[in-house]
Amino acid sequence: MKIAVTYDNGNIFQHFGRTENFKVYEIEDGKVVSSEVIGSDGIGHGALAGLLAGHDIQVLICGGLGGGALNALKNAGIEVCAGASGNADEAAAAYLRGDLVDTGANCDHHGEGHECGHHDGDDHECCGGHHDGEDHECCGGHGEGGGCCGRHEQQLTLEGKNAGKSVRVHYRGTFDDGTQFDSSYDRGETLDFVCGTGMMIRGFDKAVADMEVGQAVDVHLMPEEAYGPKDPEAIITIEIAQLPGSENLNVGERVYLRNMMGQPFPVTVTAKDDSTITLDANHEMAGRELNFHIELIEVQE
């Protein structure tokens, strides 16, 4: 296996589309056996997926990237762990331990490194954002609070004949009014995960746990079986002066902050006036009832 990291002087370069170098790690038996730095040949982000695929890269670790680049990489068969920062070698090691957190598409529209003020004891740092119009998978993340990249010990969280097995499914997700929010059919690729290990929201996982290959089911999930109820304590109001760059944000926009541990987390701008901005750290689907049409395509022992 080969892992590539956007690279600049030992650290993870934060703009995927502008990276000039990648550090490539050759992995055998879960350990780094060699590494080399390769150039991007000055090509833009639209061609970088092809460059990496040509080097047989299976995993990319990077800082910021947009939805278009993410889709291109996925179409090239490359797993992406975005939102990483710091030392490149340490990030590769964290991926192999299963400790690297994937933020998904997080195209930086508002700059990085803006220090924010304190709120309930936490230091927040603005690290870029994206608008609501960007594509994202609502149920394809590992767990309910974001994706954990890499290899990790899989513990069963529910029972069923498919629990602990790798499965491939097609699905379509809709709200109660019939509006579609996600569809693997439209993307033309299945969703692959290990059933019963917490990689999916619980209601989705439970539906698949006892399905037969070729079977299709329709399920209605209450918030407790999906992304949970809205947590009012996850909604914070901050002085705009304490969050440089926030004066350019608009209500409805999705951005990323960093907590005091340096970990990125997404928030949505829900209100703004001349002096304050209100940010909601709840998952976008929190508090919502969801409907899924799920078709089990394959089960691997």
Backbone bond lengths (Angstrom), bond angles and torsions (degrees), N, CA, C in turn:
res aa  C-N    CA-C-N  psi(-1)  N-CA   C-N-CA  omega(-1)  CA-C   N-CA-C  phi
1 M - - - 1.459 - - 1.518 109.37 -
2 K 1.323 116.42 145.77 1.458 121.36 176.46 1.526 110.04 -122.03
3 I 1.326 115.59 134.35 1.461 123.41 175.91 1.519 108.18 -114.15
4 A 1.319 117.37 132.07 1.464 121.87 175.07 1.515 109.65 -112.05
5 V 1.329 116.21 141.63 1.459 122.40 177.72 1.529 108.35 -126.39
6 T 1.336 117.30 131.07 1.465 119.25 173.46 1.522 107.40 -59.73
7 Y 1.323 117.96 130.07 1.463 120.16 -160.89 1.521 112.32 -131.57
8 D 1.333 114.77 135.78 1.463 121.09 174.89 1.519 109.08 -154.09
9 N 1.314 115.97 106.05 1.473 121.62 174.07 1.527 112.57 54.15
10 G 1.320 116.18 45.74 1.459 120.71 176.31 1.511 115.15 91.25
11 N 1.332 117.72 -14.83 1.458 121.62 -175.46 1.534 111.72 -114.05
12 I 1.328 116.05 169.46 1.455 122.17 177.72 1.520 109.08 -78.82
13 F 1.320 116.75 119.55 1.450 120.90 177.27 1.525 108.46 -72.13
14 Q 1.329 117.73 135.94 1.452 121.28 -166.75 1.525 115.87 -88.20
15 H 1.320 119.35 -8.78 1.470 120.87 -177.74 1.525 108.47 -120.43
16 F 1.320 116.84 98.84 1.456 121.08 -175.48 1.528 112.56 -52.06
17 G 1.329 117.05 -46.42 1.459 120.69 -175.27 1.515 114.35 -68.01
18 R 1.326 117.46 -14.73 1.464 120.94 -177.94 1.526 112.60 -112.05
19 T 1.315 116.87 3.74 1.459 118.48 -175.76 1.526 110.88 -65.58
20 E 1.312 116.31 138.58 1.465 121.59 178.68 1.516 112.30 -98.19
21 N 1.341 116.52 -18.76 1.456 120.39 -177.48 1.522 111.24 -142.91
22 F 1.313 115.67 151.29 1.457 123.32 170.92 1.523 108.05 -124.04
23 K 1.323 115.91 138.72 1.460 118.96 169.50 1.517 106.98 -96.91
24 V 1.323 116.19 124.78 1.456 122.66 -174.88 1.522 109.49 -108.76
25 Y 1.336 115.52 127.52 1.465 121.69 -178.65 1.523 109.04 -110.80
26 E 1.320 116.53 128.96 1.460 122.40 173.64 1.527 107.72 -89.68
27 I 1.329 116.19 125.22 1.460 121.08 -174.74 1.533 109.86 -113.83
28 E 1.309 115.74 131.44 1.465 121.69 172.92 1.514 108.89 -135.68
29 D 1.335 115.93 130.73 1.470 121.27 -179.94 1.526 112.26 53.91
30 G 1.337 115.49 37.20 1.456 120.39 176.66 1.510 115.23 76.09
31 K 1.343 117.79 12.80 1.462 120.97 -178.78 1.526 110.17 -130.62
32 V 1.343 116.22 150.78 1.459 121.84 176.52 1.518 108.88 -75.63
33 V 1.328 116.96 122.66 1.468 120.73 179.12 1.523 111.72 -106.23
34 S 1.336 117.59 -19.89 1.462 120.98 176.57 1.518 109.14 -165.12
35 S 1.324 116.49 165.01 1.457 120.84 177.13 1.518 109.51 -152.78
36 E 1.324 115.21 155.45 1.456 121.02 177.03 1.521 108.39 -152.85
37 V 1.330 116.04 157.22 1.458 121.54 176.72 1.519 108.35 -104.85
38 I 1.339 116.47 127.93 1.459 121.51 177.41 1.519 109.31 -118.25
39 G 1.327 116.51 151.20 1.448 121.11 -179.79 1.512 111.72 -90.12
40 S 1.335 115.80 157.95 1.462 120.99 178.20 1.524 111.78 -87.42
41 D 1.325 116.31 -2.44 1.476 121.69 178.43 1.517 112.61 61.20
42 G 1.339 116.04 21.39 1.455 120.69 175.71 1.512 115.21 73.34
43 I 1.337 117.88 10.20 1.463 119.52 -178.71 1.514 110.24 -80.53
44 G 1.332 117.07 157.48 1.459 122.38 -179.51 1.505 112.20 -82.18
45 H 1.351 115.30 176.89 1.466 120.42 -175.09 1.516 112.69 -61.79
46 G 1.340 117.64 -26.90 1.453 119.98 -178.17 1.517 113.39 -64.96
47 A 1.353 117.26 -24.91 1.456 121.28 -177.64 1.521 112.90 -106.76
48 L 1.327 117.67 -5.69 1.463 119.96 -175.66 1.528 112.39 -66.50
49 A 1.340 116.84 -33.26 1.462 119.01 178.78 1.525 110.23 -61.13
50 G 1.345 115.90 -42.30 1.456 119.93 178.11 1.514 112.49 -65.37
51 L 1.333 116.35 -38.23 1.464 120.53 177.06 1.522 111.25 -60.49
52 L 1.332 116.26 -46.44 1.461 120.21 -178.92 1.529 111.07 -67.02
53 A 1.335 115.69 -41.15 1.463 119.07 178.58 1.525 110.27 -61.76
54 G 1.347 116.59 -36.78 1.459 120.63 178.78 1.516 113.31 -65.35
55 H 1.327 116.52 -22.00 1.471 121.61 176.45 1.522 111.85 -96.60
56 D 1.343 116.20 12.07 1.473 122.27 178.22 1.529 112.65 61.16
57 I 1.350 116.35 35.73 1.458 120.86 177.90 1.520 109.17 -77.67
58 Q 1.326 117.23 132.38 1.463 121.24 178.01 1.509 113.12 -105.32
59 V 1.341 117.07 -21.76 1.465 121.52 -178.02 1.517 109.33 -136.99
60 L 1.335 117.00 134.20 1.459 122.08 173.32 1.515 109.19 -115.99
61 I 1.329 116.26 130.76 1.462 122.96 172.18 1.521 107.06 -111.15
62 C 1.341 116.71 127.29 1.460 119.29 -175.77 1.521 110.23 -149.52
63 G 1.333 115.28 177.40 1.457 121.01 175.02 1.509 109.78 -90.23
64 G 1.342 117.32 -97.29 1.454 121.00 -178.16 1.520 112.10 -99.07
65 L 1.324 115.75 143.44 1.462 121.96 171.53 1.514 108.64 -157.64
66 G 1.340 116.29 155.69 1.453 121.52 -177.49 1.513 112.65 -93.48
67 G 1.334 114.78 174.92 1.457 120.76 -177.01 1.517 113.00 -63.17
68 G 1.348 117.60 -36.84 1.457 120.09 179.44 1.510 112.21 -63.97
69 A 1.336 116.43 -44.76 1.464 120.44 178.48 1.519 110.76 -64.92
70 L 1.337 116.60 -39.72 1.454 120.32 179.28 1.527 110.74 -61.36
71 N 1.323 117.13 -44.25 1.458 120.44 179.45 1.522 111.78 -64.48
72 A 1.345 116.67 -39.71 1.464 120.29 179.04 1.524 111.04 -62.92
73 L 1.320 116.42 -40.93 1.461 120.67 179.33 1.520 111.06 -66.95
74 K 1.332 116.54 -42.95 1.463 119.93 177.75 1.524 111.48 -62.34
75 N 1.338 116.12 -40.47 1.453 120.18 178.96 1.523 111.80 -65.30
76 A 1.340 116.00 -25.33 1.464 120.77 176.66 1.530 111.86 -85.63
77 G 1.337 116.29 2.14 1.456 120.30 178.73 1.512 114.27 79.98
78 I 1.328 116.61 22.21 1.462 121.12 -177.44 1.523 110.16 -104.82
79 E 1.312 116.79 124.23 1.468 121.93 174.92 1.519 108.78 -73.74
80 V 1.324 117.98 139.99 1.459 122.26 -176.36 1.520 110.84 -120.15
81 C 1.318 116.27 131.32 1.464 122.80 169.48 1.521 107.00 -117.19
82 A 1.338 116.52 99.50 1.460 122.03 -177.31 1.526 110.80 -97.47
83 G 1.337 115.77 163.85 1.455 121.46 177.39 1.504 113.80 87.63
84 A 1.345 117.62 8.05 1.465 120.75 -179.02 1.527 110.18 -81.13
85 S 1.319 116.27 156.14 1.464 121.56 177.81 1.518 108.85 -152.25
86 G 1.338 115.20 167.91 1.459 119.49 178.05 1.516 112.90 91.98
87 N 1.332 115.57 -155.30 1.456 122.70 -174.60 1.524 111.83 -67.01
88 A 1.317 117.25 131.70 1.465 121.95 -176.67 1.523 111.53 -65.82
89 D 1.335 117.57 -44.02 1.464 120.59 -179.06 1.528 110.94 -62.52
90 E 1.322 116.47 -40.18 1.464 120.10 179.69 1.525 111.12 -66.92
91 A 1.334 116.94 -35.72 1.458 120.31 178.93 1.528 110.81 -66.37
92 A 1.328 117.10 -41.29 1.468 120.45 177.60 1.525 110.31 -62.32
93 A 1.333 116.64 -41.50 1.469 120.23 178.29 1.521 110.96 -65.29
94 A 1.349 116.85 -38.39 1.461 120.78 178.86 1.526 110.69 -65.15
95 Y 1.333 117.03 -38.12 1.463 119.87 177.06 1.518 110.50 -60.45
96 L 1.323 116.86 -45.89 1.462 120.57 -178.05 1.526 111.85 -65.76
97 R 1.337 117.32 -26.76 1.473 120.75 176.30 1.522 111.42 -82.43
98 G 1.345 117.40 -12.43 1.462 121.13 -175.37 1.503 113.15 82.39
99 D 1.349 117.53 21.11 1.458 121.54 -175.15 1.523 113.46 -102.98
100 L 1.330 117.76 1.63 1.458 119.72 -175.39 1.527 110.02 -90.59
101 V 1.324 117.29 127.21 1.462 122.47 -176.77 1.519 110.46 -93.37
102 D 1.341 116.11 128.71 1.461 121.90 178.33 1.521 109.91 -95.36
103 T 1.339 116.73 126.16 1.470 120.84 179.44 1.519 112.29 -93.96
104 G 1.330 118.36 -6.83 1.459 120.43 -175.35 1.520 110.42 76.17
105 A 1.343 116.94 -164.64 1.462 121.05 179.58 1.521 109.24 -60.82
106 N 1.321 116.02 126.78 1.466 119.90 -176.13 1.518 110.50 -144.26
107 C 1.332 115.47 44.53 1.459 121.75 -175.55 1.517 110.99 -49.79
108 D 1.328 116.30 128.22 1.457 121.45 -172.06 1.525 111.17 -84.25
109 H 1.329 117.18 99.06 1.459 121.33 179.09 1.522 112.16 -94.88
110 H 1.307 117.34 -11.67 1.468 118.43 -170.23 1.516 112.96 -127.61
111 G 1.326 117.14 14.60 1.453 118.73 176.98 1.502 112.50 86.05
112 E 1.321 116.57 167.71 1.453 122.11 -178.28 1.518 109.66 -124.37
113 G 1.328 113.52 163.90 1.441 119.45 171.99 1.515 114.63 74.99
114 H 1.299 119.61 17.42 1.465 120.71 176.78 1.521 108.74 -80.21
115 E 1.292 117.20 118.95 1.458 120.64 177.93 1.520 110.65 -73.40
116 C 1.317 115.44 138.38 1.460 120.24 177.07 1.515 109.55 -111.40
117 G 1.322 114.95 168.48 1.444 119.05 177.71 1.510 112.24 -79.92
118 H 1.306 116.77 -177.37 1.455 122.91 -179.64 1.526 110.17 -83.69
119 H 1.343 115.01 144.66 1.461 120.58 171.00 1.516 107.21 -144.78
120 D 1.305 116.80 114.74 1.463 121.99 -178.68 1.521 111.81 52.76
121 G 1.335 115.54 37.92 1.453 118.99 174.34 1.508 115.16 87.55
122 D 1.335 120.13 -3.56 1.450 121.75 -177.60 1.516 110.32 -104.47
123 D 1.339 115.59 135.86 1.458 120.59 169.37 1.510 107.93 -86.25
124 H 1.313 117.43 129.22 1.458 121.21 178.05 1.517 108.74 -114.90
125 E 1.299 115.48 144.03 1.454 121.20 178.86 1.509 109.16 -130.73
126 C 1.320 117.24 128.55 1.461 120.30 -179.52 1.519 109.55 -72.99
127 C 1.331 116.35 131.09 1.471 118.50 -178.72 1.512 111.70 -134.79
128 G 1.317 116.96 37.49 1.455 118.99 173.04 1.502 113.18 98.58
129 G 1.331 116.73 169.45 1.452 119.21 -178.02 1.503 112.29 -161.55
130 H 1.337 115.75 -178.72 1.450 121.34 174.55 1.513 109.18 -146.83
131 H 1.300 115.71 161.43 1.457 120.53 -177.18 1.508 110.84 -87.35
132 D 1.317 115.35 160.23 1.456 121.21 -176.64 1.515 113.56 -61.43
133 G 1.315 117.56 -20.16 1.446 119.44 -176.69 1.517 114.42 -73.88
134 E 1.331 118.88 -6.75 1.447 119.97 -175.72 1.516 111.20 -79.17
135 D 1.334 114.59 150.95 1.455 120.49 -178.74 1.516 110.42 -77.18
136 H 1.306 115.50 145.52 1.454 120.95 174.19 1.514 108.44 -160.98
137 E 1.337 116.03 149.66 1.448 119.56 178.01 1.516 109.33 -85.28
138 C 1.325 115.61 128.66 1.454 119.54 -176.39 1.517 112.74 -82.75
139 C 1.318 117.10 -28.20 1.463 117.34 -175.54 1.507 111.87 -122.02
140 G 1.325 117.32 11.83 1.453 118.65 -175.80 1.509 113.87 -95.31
141 G 1.328 118.95 6.95 1.450 120.98 -178.59 1.510 112.13 -86.41
142 H 1.315 116.80 164.22 1.445 121.44 178.45 1.517 108.31 -86.39
143 G 1.304 116.77 104.33 1.456 119.59 -178.96 1.515 111.03 85.22
144 E 1.324 115.63 -174.21 1.453 119.88 -171.33 1.509 113.06 -97.92
145 G 1.320 118.18 -6.61 1.447 117.28 -174.89 1.505 113.96 -120.27
146 G 1.337 118.84 18.72 1.446 120.51 -179.64 1.504 109.73 125.78
147 G 1.318 116.17 167.71 1.452 119.52 -171.46 1.499 112.88 -95.20
148 C 1.328 116.55 138.41 1.450 122.57 173.72 1.514 107.37 -104.72
149 C 1.335 117.23 115.38 1.454 119.91 -177.56 1.512 110.71 -84.63
150 G 1.324 114.72 156.60 1.451 119.65 170.52 1.497 114.09 97.05
151 R 1.314 115.10 -172.75 1.451 121.05 -175.38 1.518 109.68 -89.75
152 H 1.310 116.76 136.04 1.447 119.59 179.89 1.519 109.18 -150.82
153 E 1.299 115.99 157.73 1.458 121.53 179.12 1.519 109.01 -66.06
154 Q 1.329 116.14 125.44 1.452 120.76 -176.37 1.518 110.16 -95.68
155 Q 1.307 116.80 120.10 1.451 122.41 179.40 1.521 108.30 -114.28
156 L 1.329 115.99 132.16 1.454 120.13 -178.40 1.516 110.55 -71.35
157 T 1.330 115.87 134.46 1.460 121.54 179.55 1.525 111.52 -110.11
158 L 1.336 117.24 -4.58 1.467 120.92 177.18 1.524 108.74 -156.20
159 E 1.336 115.74 168.43 1.456 121.38 -178.63 1.523 110.80 -105.58
160 G 1.326 116.12 161.30 1.456 122.27 179.28 1.515 109.08 152.15
161 K 1.319 116.45 158.11 1.465 119.47 -175.31 1.529 112.81 -66.48
162 N 1.344 117.65 -20.80 1.467 120.59 177.97 1.524 112.83 -97.09
163 A 1.326 117.36 -3.61 1.468 121.10 -177.98 1.524 109.99 -62.21
164 G 1.318 115.80 132.37 1.457 121.60 -179.48 1.508 114.10 85.38
165 K 1.335 117.73 -1.14 1.464 121.63 -178.62 1.530 110.44 -106.67
166 S 1.330 115.59 149.94 1.465 120.61 175.40 1.521 108.86 -76.50
167 V 1.310 116.53 128.36 1.465 120.98 -178.02 1.518 109.95 -125.97
168 R 1.338 114.92 156.15 1.459 122.17 173.99 1.512 107.53 -124.30
169 V 1.318 116.63 128.01 1.462 120.21 -178.78 1.517 110.09 -133.08
170 H 1.323 114.76 156.15 1.458 122.07 163.15 1.526 106.32 -108.62
171 Y 1.325 116.54 148.49 1.460 119.05 -179.26 1.521 110.78 -153.52
172 R 1.323 113.99 159.87 1.469 122.01 172.61 1.514 107.47 -135.53
173 G 1.330 117.50 130.05 1.457 121.83 -179.31 1.511 111.47 -111.61
174 T 1.329 116.72 133.79 1.464 120.84 179.34 1.524 110.46 -136.70
175 F 1.333 115.50 156.95 1.454 121.53 170.39 1.532 108.52 -85.44
176 D 1.333 116.02 172.54 1.468 120.01 -177.08 1.529 113.08 -63.42
177 D 1.332 117.85 -22.61 1.459 119.81 179.14 1.525 112.04 -85.35
178 G 1.340 116.39 3.85 1.450 120.93 178.54 1.514 114.89 92.99
179 T 1.330 117.70 -7.42 1.463 120.86 179.37 1.524 110.55 -66.43
180 Q 1.304 116.77 128.34 1.463 121.36 178.67 1.525 109.63 -83.40
181 F 1.339 117.04 131.92 1.450 120.21 177.19 1.522 112.65 -110.73
182 D 1.323 118.07 -13.79 1.457 119.68 -179.37 1.524 109.23 -165.99
183 S 1.327 116.98 150.28 1.458 120.65 178.61 1.516 110.76 -161.27
184 S 1.324 116.43 120.57 1.461 119.77 174.16 1.524 110.66 -72.00
185 Y 1.339 116.91 -27.44 1.467 120.53 176.91 1.533 110.25 -60.04
186 D 1.323 116.28 -43.82 1.463 120.43 -178.54 1.525 111.53 -66.37
187 R 1.338 117.19 -33.43 1.465 120.59 178.79 1.517 112.05 -78.17
188 G 1.333 116.44 -18.18 1.455 119.88 179.53 1.504 113.95 74.51
189 E 1.331 117.15 23.27 1.457 119.89 177.68 1.520 109.36 -145.35
190 T 1.319 115.90 144.16 1.455 120.22 -178.83 1.523 110.76 -75.88
191 L 1.320 115.34 164.03 1.455 122.76 171.97 1.521 107.38 -99.98
192 D 1.330 116.89 122.85 1.461 122.34 -177.18 1.520 109.31 -112.35
193 F 1.332 117.30 131.02 1.460 120.98 178.91 1.519 109.58 -159.30
194 V 1.327 115.48 168.72 1.458 120.95 176.28 1.519 107.06 -95.02
195 C 1.310 116.45 116.43 1.459 121.55 -173.97 1.530 111.26 -68.06
196 G 1.322 115.26 139.41 1.461 120.42 172.47 1.502 115.72 79.69
197 T 1.338 118.05 14.21 1.467 120.23 -178.35 1.524 112.51 -113.83
198 G 1.335 117.23 11.50 1.456 119.90 177.88 1.515 114.20 84.56
199 M 1.339 117.64 9.35 1.458 119.96 178.64 1.529 111.46 -73.97
200 M 1.332 116.37 -21.07 1.457 121.70 -178.18 1.522 109.93 -119.66
201 I 1.347 116.39 164.31 1.457 118.62 171.85 1.533 107.83 -60.61
202 R 1.328 116.24 148.86 1.457 120.92 -167.36 1.537 113.31 -60.81
203 G 1.308 118.55 -42.97 1.451 120.50 -177.92 1.519 112.51 -63.69
204 F 1.329 116.75 -37.46 1.464 121.61 177.32 1.523 109.49 -66.06
205 D 1.338 116.23 -46.44 1.458 122.37 179.12 1.532 111.25 -58.67
206 K 1.333 116.95 -45.55 1.460 121.94 -178.59 1.530 111.34 -62.67
207 A 1.333 116.15 -37.13 1.458 119.30 -179.24 1.519 111.70 -65.10
208 V 1.340 116.27 -36.06 1.461 120.72 -176.80 1.526 112.07 -81.45
209 A 1.331 117.45 -23.82 1.462 121.80 -170.08 1.527 113.96 -56.48
210 D 1.336 118.63 -32.56 1.464 121.14 -177.16 1.523 113.16 -120.10
211 M 1.317 117.70 18.02 1.461 120.78 179.88 1.530 111.38 -78.31
212 E 1.328 115.50 157.00 1.460 122.85 173.00 1.524 108.95 -98.62
213 V 1.329 116.32 148.15 1.460 120.33 175.66 1.529 108.80 -57.90
214 G 1.322 116.32 131.30 1.459 122.10 -178.07 1.516 113.35 92.44
215 Q 1.324 117.52 -12.69 1.460 121.58 179.97 1.527 110.23 -79.12
216 A 1.312 116.67 147.14 1.464 122.87 174.37 1.520 108.53 -126.20
217 V 1.318 117.39 137.21 1.464 121.74 179.99 1.522 109.03 -132.20
218 D 1.333 114.91 157.04 1.458 121.96 173.04 1.523 107.79 -118.19
219 V 1.341 116.22 126.90 1.461 120.20 -177.78 1.522 109.95 -127.09
220 H 1.327 115.01 146.73 1.465 122.29 175.00 1.520 107.13 -114.04
221 L 1.332 117.14 122.63 1.451 122.09 -175.67 1.525 111.00 -110.57
222 M 1.324 115.90 128.13 1.457 120.96 169.35 1.528 108.63 -75.63
223 P 1.329 118.77 161.99 1.465 120.42 -177.52 1.523 114.03 -53.20
224 E 1.342 117.21 -35.35 1.466 120.38 -178.14 1.519 112.19 -63.74
225 E 1.340 117.42 -25.24 1.464 121.71 178.97 1.529 111.30 -97.83
226 A 1.335 116.26 -1.56 1.461 120.65 -178.28 1.535 109.05 -115.85
227 Y 1.328 116.92 -108.97 1.465 119.75 -176.10 1.516 113.64 -104.60
228 G 1.337 115.76 15.71 1.450 120.21 174.72 1.518 112.95 81.41
229 P 1.333 116.72 166.32 1.466 120.80 176.91 1.524 110.93 -74.19
230 K 1.305 115.83 162.35 1.464 120.38 175.45 1.520 110.39 -65.84
231 D 1.322 116.97 133.96 1.458 122.37 176.89 1.527 108.68 -102.79
232 P 1.343 118.43 110.86 1.469 119.44 -177.70 1.525 113.16 -62.49
233 E 1.343 117.17 -24.46 1.459 119.72 179.78 1.522 112.25 -74.34
234 A 1.342 116.65 -11.63 1.461 120.44 178.36 1.525 111.64 -87.96
235 I 1.334 116.66 3.22 1.464 121.55 177.29 1.522 108.23 -104.56
236 I 1.326 116.14 118.91 1.465 120.41 -174.12 1.529 110.34 -123.19
237 T 1.328 115.41 147.10 1.459 121.59 175.35 1.522 108.21 -115.66
238 I 1.330 116.07 127.52 1.462 122.76 -174.67 1.526 109.10 -125.48
239 E 1.313 115.62 146.11 1.462 120.12 172.50 1.527 109.04 -66.00
240 I 1.315 116.82 131.16 1.461 120.92 179.67 1.520 110.83 -56.72
241 A 1.322 116.57 -35.78 1.466 120.67 -179.85 1.526 112.02 -63.12
242 Q 1.341 117.52 -21.69 1.458 121.00 -179.44 1.528 112.21 -88.70
243 L 1.332 117.24 -5.44 1.464 120.75 -178.26 1.525 108.49 -132.23
244 P 1.338 117.31 77.94 1.468 120.42 -178.93 1.522 111.16 -53.29
245 G 1.314 116.23 133.52 1.456 121.81 -177.17 1.506 112.31 100.75
246 S 1.337 116.51 -21.57 1.470 119.20 -177.73 1.521 111.94 -71.30
247 E 1.328 117.60 -17.26 1.463 119.55 178.27 1.537 111.13 -65.15
248 N 1.350 116.39 -18.12 1.462 120.55 -179.50 1.522 112.88 -94.95
249 L 1.324 117.35 -2.07 1.466 120.59 -177.88 1.522 110.78 -83.68
250 N 1.320 115.28 155.00 1.457 122.21 179.19 1.523 110.65 -121.41
251 V 1.309 116.36 153.78 1.465 121.11 177.12 1.527 108.94 -58.73
252 G 1.335 115.43 134.62 1.453 121.80 -178.61 1.507 114.02 96.01
253 E 1.325 117.48 -11.27 1.458 120.44 -178.39 1.528 110.76 -78.93
254 R 1.315 115.77 144.88 1.466 122.93 179.57 1.518 108.63 -105.04
255 V 1.327 117.64 125.49 1.467 122.17 -178.47 1.524 108.98 -133.62
256 Y 1.325 115.61 170.43 1.458 120.95 177.43 1.527 110.35 -115.42
257 L 1.307 115.98 139.05 1.459 123.49 171.11 1.516 108.36 -115.43
258 R 1.316 116.01 162.98 1.462 120.56 171.61 1.519 108.38 -114.09
259 N 1.335 115.96 137.38 1.455 118.94 176.98 1.523 109.93 -84.64
260 M 1.317 117.23 -174.25 1.459 120.48 -174.68 1.529 112.47 -68.11
261 M 1.334 117.72 -15.12 1.457 122.07 176.36 1.522 111.92 -91.02
262 G 1.346 116.91 0.67 1.450 120.47 -179.91 1.503 114.72 83.64
263 Q 1.344 117.83 7.08 1.460 121.69 -178.11 1.526 109.97 -88.13
264 P 1.343 118.42 130.81 1.454 120.77 179.16 1.524 111.73 -77.81
265 F 1.324 115.77 145.62 1.459 120.30 174.25 1.523 108.30 -146.57
266 P 1.358 117.10 143.97 1.456 120.30 -175.69 1.521 112.62 -84.38
267 V 1.324 115.91 146.80 1.465 122.48 174.42 1.526 108.03 -138.53
268 T 1.333 116.20 157.57 1.453 121.99 176.94 1.520 109.43 -115.61
269 V 1.318 117.20 135.12 1.467 121.74 176.58 1.528 107.95 -75.28
270 T 1.328 116.71 116.99 1.462 120.36 -177.31 1.526 113.31 -108.07
271 A 1.319 117.40 -19.05 1.467 120.43 178.43 1.522 108.71 -159.71
272 K 1.317 115.71 155.03 1.458 120.45 180.00 1.516 109.36 -160.38
273 D 1.345 116.00 136.48 1.458 120.08 171.95 1.520 107.96 -130.41
274 D 1.309 117.39 -162.52 1.465 120.02 -174.95 1.523 113.25 -66.33
275 S 1.321 117.70 -25.18 1.464 119.11 -173.66 1.529 114.73 -122.10
276 T 1.335 118.40 -20.54 1.463 120.15 -176.15 1.531 111.40 -130.51
277 I 1.326 113.62 159.69 1.459 121.11 175.78 1.519 108.03 -134.29
278 T 1.333 117.59 137.68 1.459 122.37 -179.29 1.519 108.93 -108.32
279 L 1.339 115.49 129.08 1.450 123.02 -176.19 1.521 109.81 -120.78
280 D 1.318 116.44 134.19 1.463 122.55 -179.22 1.522 108.39 -108.95
281 A 1.339 116.50 114.96 1.463 121.84 -179.22 1.526 112.49 -90.78
282 N 1.334 117.60 1.99 1.457 119.56 174.46 1.527 110.38 -64.80
283 H 1.335 116.27 151.80 1.458 119.55 172.95 1.521 108.70 -58.98
284 E 1.331 116.17 147.13 1.470 120.65 -178.17 1.526 112.24 -58.09
285 M 1.333 117.31 -26.83 1.459 121.53 -178.18 1.528 112.66 -97.64
286 A 1.322 117.72 0.97 1.465 120.32 -178.72 1.524 110.72 -59.04
287 G 1.335 115.40 136.66 1.453 120.84 178.09 1.515 115.09 81.70
288 R 1.329 117.71 1.62 1.458 120.26 -176.00 1.528 111.27 -106.92
289 E 1.336 115.05 142.97 1.450 120.95 171.61 1.533 108.02 -84.29
290 L 1.329 116.22 135.22 1.461 121.26 -174.62 1.521 111.02 -123.48
291 N 1.319 115.54 150.10 1.462 122.02 176.29 1.520 108.83 -121.25
292 F 1.339 115.70 136.12 1.456 120.42 178.29 1.522 110.71 -129.88
293 H 1.317 115.16 134.82 1.462 122.23 165.44 1.524 104.97 -100.35
294 I 1.332 117.57 118.99 1.467 122.11 -174.07 1.520 109.33 -122.37
295 E 1.323 116.19 132.47 1.466 122.63 177.67 1.533 108.32 -123.26
296 L 1.321 117.23 120.92 1.460 121.54 -179.51 1.528 109.21 -84.54
297 I 1.332 115.77 116.86 1.462 121.91 -175.12 1.527 112.11 -93.02
298 E 1.346 117.23 -40.76 1.460 119.87 -174.74 1.519 109.92 -157.41
299 V 1.321 115.13 148.08 1.471 123.01 173.64 1.517 107.82 -128.43
300 Q 1.337 116.05 128.24 1.454 120.99 176.96 1.518 109.52 -112.01
301 E 1.317 115.89 131.52 1.469 120.36 -179.06 1.522 110.12 -68.14
